[in-house]
Amino acid sequence: EVQLVESGGGLVQPGGSLRLSCAASGFTFSTYWMHWVRQAPGKGLVWVSRIKSDGSNIRYADSVKGRFTISRDNAKNTLYLQMNSLRAEDTAVYYCARDPDYGGYSRLDSWGQGTLVTVSS
Amino acid sequence: DIHVTQSPSSLSASVGDRVTITCRASQSISTYLNWYQQKPGKAPKLLIYAASSLQSGVPSRFSGSGSGTDFTLTISSLQPEDSATYYCQQSHSTPYTFGQGTNLQIK
């Protein structure tokens, strides 16, 4: 069974840092692209970042570029999101999601349960 | 960035109804369009990818169509468990933007 389990969320002050983790199991993690998507309370989905299976081809939303860093450890089957210089508007549930990218068509076919990040003083 | 607009933002329909949700991209995205369903407190679930391909395990009452800038998600016969928020997402180019969502309620 495919499982994605996020961790690392919590309460942080503005300007602070957090590192989210996403532990993958039940599939060959090293062959899938991976994404982070966030959802502010009561709001819609917002794409944050993606990383290719081999750790290359990284992209970010403009709203997090220069502050967030996506990475992965294929030996540990884990995806990461390092979040620095956090702002109140970064408050959201953060989901990791798997992307098989077959035939060049990106789609998020499995999602974790999400981890809540709250940025507040 | 490619902007994606969904309509309507909310709708209410009865069990057995045929329901259609539309998504319009700000520029041509060929068939790089996905549809997701999200229920309260849960993670999104992929329904349709590449505009019209049904994700494995998704009931056949869900279908997608369109190409270029205009796309449609259709539920052929609405069921009680289809009450949810539906999102389209373009995967033509990053940032992979989502529509604002359509809140579907059962009458």
Contacts between the chains, C-beta under 8 A, distances in Angstrom:
chain1	res1	chain2	res2	distance
A	35	B	96	7.6
A	37	B	44	7.8
A	44	B	87	6.7
A	44	B	98	6.1
A	44	B	99	7.6
A	44	B	100	5.2
A	44	B	101	4.7
A	45	B	36	7.5
A	45	B	38	7.5
A	45	B	44	6.5
A	45	B	87	5.5
A	45	B	89	7.5
A	45	B	98	4.4
A	45	B	101	7.5
A	46	B	98	6.8
A	47	B	89	7.4
A	47	B	94	7.8
A	47	B	95	5.4
A	47	B	96	4.4
A	47	B	97	6.5
A	47	B	98	6.5
A	50	B	94	6.9
A	50	B	96	7.3
A	59	B	94	4.1
A	59	B	95	7.4
A	60	B	95	7.9
A	61	B	95	4.7
A	62	B	1	7.6
A	62	B	95	7.0
A	95	B	43	5.8
A	95	B	44	7.5
A	103	B	50	8.0
A	105	B	31	7.9
A	105	B	32	6.6
A	105	B	49	6.2
A	105	B	50	4.7
A	105	B	91	6.6
A	106	B	32	7.6
A	106	B	91	3.9
A	106	B	96	6.6
A	107	B	34	4.7
A	107	B	46	5.9
A	107	B	49	3.8
A	107	B	50	7.4
A	107	B	55	7.9
A	107	B	91	6.4
A	108	B	34	7.3
A	108	B	36	7.5
A	108	B	44	7.4
A	108	B	46	6.1
A	108	B	89	7.8
A	109	B	46	4.9
A	109	B	49	7.6
A	109	B	55	6.5
A	111	B	43	3.9
A	111	B	44	5.8
A	111	B	45	7.4
A	112	B	43	6.5
A	113	B	43	5.9
A	114	B	43	6.1
